[in-house]
């Protein structure tokens, strides 16, 4: 399989110089209008086009979309995480290549049991085990009835999980303030 562009991950093991990269503009996309293409057909397809947007937007459609995600690990970290920051996608299938040419698949989605996820997070997180200095090509299939936007980020496992904790903390703070204001206004109303 040859791809013209490889996503290059530059991450250091120290927190100060480690970063998370948005890779939505560096993936390749193929629309499956009939929702019937097999993984073998996808792997051998020449019909992929490079995404032109930082966050690919597929709109509202009945089609499924396949993403070819080529990644070259030039970091000091072999355990990376790919995060799809869009919890409202109905179905997500993530294909990880094996050394023998086969693929392992993880099937997640809005209607799948939440406890089957590796990480208890509403976003879709996938472990990427890419030895330092090597390349891998991953595939992702997404479909949904709502608008499909694909904000994809990649980074070291620790940094991605810390980012999610910070997001949870900010959400908790926001909802706490809203709840306090509701109680305050309810108190005023009854007074």
C-alpha positions as CSV (number, residue, x, y, z in Angstrom):
1,X,0.0,0.0,0.0
2,X,1.5,3.3,-0.9
3,X,0.4,6.7,0.3
4,X,1.9,10.0,-0.9
5,X,1.6,11.6,2.5
6,X,2.3,10.1,5.9
7,X,1.1,11.8,9.1
8,X,4.3,12.4,11.2
9,X,3.9,12.4,14.9
10,X,6.4,14.6,16.8
11,X,6.0,14.0,20.5
12,X,8.6,14.0,23.3
13,X,8.4,12.2,26.5
14,X,8.7,15.3,28.6
15,X,5.5,17.2,29.3
16,X,6.8,20.6,28.4
17,X,7.7,19.7,24.9
18,X,5.0,17.1,24.2
19,X,2.0,18.1,22.1
20,X,-1.2,16.9,20.6
21,X,-1.5,17.2,16.8
22,X,-4.7,17.7,14.9
23,X,-4.5,15.4,11.8
24,X,-7.9,15.8,10.1
25,X,-6.3,17.6,7.2
26,X,-3.8,14.8,6.6
27,X,-6.1,11.8,6.3
28,X,-7.5,10.3,3.1
29,X,-11.3,9.8,2.7
30,X,-13.5,7.5,0.6
31,X,-17.3,7.8,0.5
32,X,-19.1,4.4,0.4
33,X,-22.5,5.4,-1.0
34,X,-23.9,1.9,-0.9
35,X,-22.4,1.0,2.5
36,X,-21.2,-2.3,1.0
37,X,-17.4,-2.0,0.5
38,X,-15.3,-4.7,2.2
39,X,-12.1,-4.0,4.1
40,X,-10.2,-5.8,1.3
41,X,-11.7,-3.5,-1.3
42,X,-10.9,-0.4,0.8
43,X,-7.2,-1.5,1.4
44,X,-6.7,-1.9,-2.4
45,X,-8.7,1.2,-3.4
46,X,-7.1,4.1,-5.3
47,X,-10.3,6.2,-4.9
48,X,-9.2,7.9,-1.6
49,X,-8.9,11.7,-1.7
50,X,-6.8,13.8,0.7
51,X,-8.9,15.8,3.2
52,X,-8.7,19.5,2.6
53,X,-10.1,20.5,6.0
54,X,-8.6,20.6,9.4
55,X,-11.9,19.0,10.6
56,X,-13.4,16.9,7.8
57,X,-17.1,17.6,7.5
58,X,-19.1,15.0,5.6
59,X,-22.5,16.7,6.2
60,X,-25.7,14.7,6.7
61,X,-25.8,11.7,4.4
62,X,-26.8,8.0,4.2
63,X,-23.3,7.1,3.1
64,X,-20.5,5.6,5.2
65,X,-17.0,7.1,5.0
66,X,-13.7,5.3,5.1
67,X,-10.6,7.0,6.4
68,X,-7.1,5.9,5.5
69,X,-4.8,7.2,8.3
70,X,-1.1,6.7,7.5
71,X,1.1,7.5,10.5
72,X,4.8,7.6,10.9
73,X,6.0,7.7,14.4
74,X,9.0,10.0,14.7
75,X,8.5,10.7,18.4
76,X,10.1,9.1,21.5
77,X,6.8,7.5,22.4
78,X,5.6,4.1,21.1
79,X,2.2,4.2,22.8
80,X,0.0,6.9,21.1
81,X,-3.7,7.5,21.1
82,X,-5.9,8.5,18.2
83,X,-8.9,10.4,19.5
84,X,-12.1,11.2,17.5
85,X,-13.6,14.1,19.4
86,X,-17.2,13.5,18.2
87,X,-19.3,11.3,20.5
88,X,-22.5,11.6,18.4
89,X,-21.4,9.4,15.5
90,X,-23.6,6.3,15.2
91,X,-21.0,3.8,14.2
92,X,-17.2,3.8,14.3
93,X,-15.0,0.9,13.2
94,X,-11.3,1.2,13.7
95,X,-8.9,-1.2,11.9
96,X,-5.4,-1.8,13.2
97,X,-2.9,-3.6,11.0
98,X,-1.1,-6.7,12.1
99,X,2.4,-7.9,11.0
100,X,0.8,-10.7,8.8
101,X,-1.3,-8.3,6.8
102,X,-4.6,-8.9,8.6
103,X,-6.4,-6.3,10.7
104,X,-7.9,-6.2,14.2
105,X,-11.2,-4.3,14.4
106,X,-12.8,-2.3,17.2
107,X,-16.5,-1.6,16.7
108,X,-17.9,1.3,18.7
109,X,-20.8,3.7,18.4
110,X,-23.6,5.6,19.9
111,X,-25.8,2.5,20.2
112,X,-23.1,0.1,21.4
113,X,-22.7,-0.8,25.0
114,X,-20.5,1.9,26.7
115,X,-18.8,-0.6,29.0
116,X,-17.1,-2.3,26.0
117,X,-14.9,0.7,25.5
118,X,-11.2,0.6,26.5
119,X,-11.5,4.2,28.0
120,X,-14.6,5.5,29.8
121,X,-14.8,8.6,27.7
122,X,-17.7,9.8,25.4
123,X,-15.2,10.5,22.6
124,X,-13.7,7.6,20.6
125,X,-10.1,6.8,21.8
126,X,-8.0,4.2,20.0
127,X,-4.6,2.9,21.1
128,X,-1.9,3.0,18.4
129,X,1.1,0.8,19.1
130,X,3.7,2.1,16.5
131,X,7.3,1.3,17.2
132,X,9.5,4.4,17.1
133,X,10.6,5.3,13.6
134,X,8.1,3.0,11.9
135,X,5.0,3.6,9.8
136,X,1.5,2.1,10.0
137,X,-1.7,2.6,8.0
138,X,-4.9,2.5,9.9
139,X,-8.5,2.5,8.6
140,X,-11.6,3.9,10.1
141,X,-15.2,3.6,9.0
142,X,-17.8,6.1,10.2
143,X,-21.5,6.4,9.6
144,X,-24.3,8.4,11.2
145,X,-27.7,10.0,10.8
146,X,-26.6,13.4,12.1
147,X,-23.9,15.6,10.6
148,X,-20.6,13.8,10.5
149,X,-17.6,15.9,11.5
150,X,-14.3,14.2,12.2
151,X,-12.0,16.2,14.6
152,X,-9.1,13.8,14.8
153,X,-6.1,14.3,17.2
154,X,-3.2,12.2,18.0
155,X,-0.7,12.3,20.9
156,X,1.0,10.4,23.7
157,X,-1.4,8.4,25.9
158,X,-0.6,10.4,29.0
159,X,-1.2,13.8,27.4
160,X,-4.5,12.7,25.7
161,X,-5.8,11.4,29.0
162,X,-4.8,14.6,30.8
163,X,-6.5,16.7,28.2
164,X,-9.7,14.7,28.7
165,X,-9.5,15.2,32.5
166,X,-9.1,18.9,32.0
167,X,-12.2,18.9,29.7
168,X,-14.2,17.0,32.4
169,X,-13.1,19.4,35.1
170,X,-14.2,22.4,33.0
171,X,-17.5,20.7,32.2
172,X,-18.1,19.9,35.9
173,X,-17.3,23.5,36.9
174,X,-19.7,24.9,34.2
175,X,-22.6,22.5,35.3
176,X,-21.9,23.3,38.9
177,X,-22.3,27.0,38.3
178,X,-25.5,26.4,36.3
179,X,-26.9,24.2,39.1
180,X,-26.0,26.9,41.8
181,X,-27.7,29.6,39.7
182,X,-30.8,27.4,39.4
183,X,-31.0,26.9,43.2
184,X,-30.4,30.6,43.8
185,X,-33.2,31.6,41.4
186,X,-35.5,28.9,42.9
187,X,-34.8,30.4,46.4
188,X,-35.6,33.9,45.1
189,X,-38.8,32.7,43.5
190,X,-40.1,31.1,46.7
191,X,-39.0,34.1,48.8
